């Protein structure tokens, strides 16, 4: 059985007007097309819906019981059409962001977006890069914003913006003092330090490890912490040094609580990285998702030109 909206509209029009000519005019059909659609509808239901007396037509008890349900379905269909064609966006977005993005970039972008589209609900999940990739892969998220690499075939990546990792210490740390005396910081200096780093699975940790493996073996003097705020607090005590996105330490650098260490003397030490928007290739993007992605790319482009 395959009931169509056309059949439902014909049934409702005839039931309400009790006149085939008027019903045909009200939904812009010929009388022959109207009669055919009504006949098909009754045939599919395997029961007549009207009493017919010559040109007169009235609902029978089965038709009377059916009419409220049909009108309800037609109203829902109209609401769906309005939602699809309305300029006002509505609905829910499930966004995932890796830790640096989720804590220091995404909240302000989402706030701006919600000011423009107040009928939208956004659920933001913050985790490490591998967690966000897994959730997008399994369609638990509509979109992800990540800092690390991703080579899963079903994930589509779009470069969003650029970021720089900075090695940093407390202002009273020996390396900060060495830098203040205009002495160059060497690979041996870094290797002798205790490191406080993000956990394995973090995009920040992945970029750091790939960039420093030829200079450092941090596994012997390493404290792993699961978020950037905890790392910054530990570094401020002088316990060790770390490497995080400059987005995460910008405020502390401005206020002199932390010091970015100049490691430009270390050749081929590249702490630059790209941030990505990721989506599942199997998922057809809604207009809401497309609009949010456009907002993200706009934000990235503005930062690039600044």
Helices and strands as residue ranges (DSSP letters): H 5-17, H 20-26, H 31-45, E 50-53, E 56-59, H 61-85, E 91-98, H 99-104, H 106-116, E 120-127, H 129-137, E 143-146, E 155-170, H 174-180, H 187-191, E 195-198, H 203-212, G 218-220, E 222-225, H 228-236, E 242-245, H 246-254, E 258-260, E 272-280, H 287-305
